[in-house]
Amino acid sequence: MSRHCNLPSLRESLTAAGFVVACFCVVGMGQLFFGGEPGEWYQNLQKPSFTPPDWLFGPVWTALYVCIGLAAWFVWRERVTSHVSVALTLFVLQLLLNAAWSPIFFGCRNPGLAFGEIVALWIAIVATVSSFFRISAPAGWLMVPYLVWVTFAAVLNGFIWRMNA
């Protein structure tokens, strides 16, 4: 009796890796606009007691970018479905909004404007998650931790804005 393993082909694996790398590249562009490190300005802001330690952000975002890249790949694999182009357009929109947050918050040092931007990002993520679930349940589920984290980040951003206004 032969067992079949439905592992992705090398081409599919490279495409999946391409989606993940694309996520890091787009968001990395946002990092370039503010110099990479939050710096002294951020350290001197008043922050709520539930602010995570700085070292946590890198690993969390790394895991999230891998998940959302793979989610986009799962959707892309279903490209014969008519809803895929809308879903991937929403994905690109939310990714661009994600990339814009760092330059606004850290580069412009504007937590208030960044809060408005992260609300727009949150809405775009909700729309993306919803569209992904219609196409691929694994893709939708891979986006859920990202939605949860951005929800938390929006609350944190809002508190920082109000505490330093």
N, C-alpha and C positions, 0 to 999 in steps of 0.2 A: 504494500500500500504506500503510495507516494504522498508526501505531504507538501502542499504548495505554500510557500511563504510569499505574501504579497508585499515584499520590500520594494521600494521605489527603484527604478533603474538609475544608472549613473547620470543620465541626462536629467531625470526628474530631481535627483539629489542635488545636482549642480544648480538647477533652477530654484529649488527651495533655498539653497545657500545664497543664491543671488537676491532673492527677496529679503532675506535676513540682512545681508550686507547693505542692500539699498536702504533699509530702515536706519542702520547705523550711519550711513553716509548723509542722508537727509538731515537727521538730527544732529550729526556732527557739524554740519554747516552752521546750525544755530549756535553751537558751542564756540565756533570760530569768531562769531560776531561779538562775543563779550570777553574773550580771552581765556576761557576754559575754567578757571577757578573762581568761586564766588568771592573770595577776597575779604578784606577787612570791612568793607561796607556791610556785607551780609552778616559777618560775625558780630558787628555792633548793633544790629537790629534787635528790638525786643521781639521775642518769639514765645509762643504758648508752650506750656509744659509738655505737651504731646509731640513736640518737634522731634523727629528721629535724629539720631547722631549722624553727623556728616558722612561717615564711612559707609552708612547703609545705602545711600542713594545710588552709588555706582553699581553694586551688585543687583539691586532691585531693577534699575533701568536696563541693565544688561539682560537679565532674564526676561523682562517684558518685551524688549525689542526682538529677542529670539522668538518669543511666543507670537507677537503680532506679525512678524515676517512669515512665520510658518502658517499663520491663519490666512494671510493673503495668498500664499501658495496653494493652500487647500481650495480656496475660492477660484483661483486662476485655473486649477486643474479641471474645474467644472465649466470651462469657457464655452461649451456648447449651450449652456443655459442662458437665456436671454437677460437675466438679471445681473450677470457677472460684471458687465461694463459699468453699471450703476454702482454696484458694490465696491469695485476697485477704484472708481472715481471718488467715492466717499472715503475710502481708505487713504488715498493720496491727499485729499483735503485735510483729514485729521492729522496725517503725518506732517504736513506743512504747518498746520496750526501748532502742533507739538514743537516743531523746530523754532517757531517764532516766540515761544514763551520765554526761553532763556535770554535772548537779546532784550526783550522788553523788561523782564524782571531785573536781571543782573546788569545788562549793558546800559539800559536807560535808567536803571534804579527806580523803577516805577511800579511798586506793588499794586497800586490801584488799577492801572491800565492792564497789568498782567492778570489781575483777577478777572476783568472783563474778557480778556483773551482766553483764559483757561475755562471760563464758562462756555464760550463758543467752541473750544476744543471738546469739552464734555458733551455738548449737544452733537457735535460731529461724530464722536466716538459712539454715542448711543445709536445714532443712525447707522453707523458702520456695523456695529454688533448686530443690530436688528436685520440688516440686509445680509450679513454673513450667515446668520442662523437660517435664513430662508434657503440658502444655497448649500451649506455644509454645517452640520452640528459641531464637528470638531473645530471648525474655523470659528464659530461663534463662541464656543467654550474657551478657546485659546485667547480670545479678546477680553473675557470677563475679568481676569486679574488686572489687566490694564485699566479697564473702566473703574474698578474698585480703587486702584492706586491713584488715578487722576481725580477721583471723587475726594479722596483723602487730601491730595495735593491742593485741590481747589479750596477745601476748608482751611488748610494750613495757610495758603496764600491769603485768604480772606482775613484770617486772624492777624497775620503779620501786617497786612495793610491797615487794619483798624487800630492795631496797637502802636503803629508808628505814624499815624496820620497827624 
